[in-house]
């Protein structure tokens, strides 16, 4: 993101994989669960989900490739946790895009009212 408060092409390019990963309802639910409940095993993340453990594993890998989650070994168990820094960066990018839209709409309103 640029110093002027504008979204740079590099920032958008960097955030695109995050938005693509979050575009799936199952992955979005996984991010919400990890955010609310902290690190969890795949077995626990699968509880109450309408998809298989194998499908959850694939979704977690997509989140990991986008930099949104990572797995940690705890003994024989793997636990997945949210990478908040990556999510925060994407949120800041969205905030800047939103601000740019607000500014554009304000300019349009002023133009129309003149």
LINPE-V741589 format. One record per helix or strand. SS is the DSSP state (2 for helix, 1 for strand). FROM is the first residue (numbers start at 0). LEN is the number of residues. If there is no record, write none. Layout:
((SS	FROM	LEN) (SS	FROM	LEN))
This chain:
((2	8	14) (2	24	13) (1	39	2) (2	41	5) (2	52	13) (1	68	6) (1	76	6) (2	83	30))
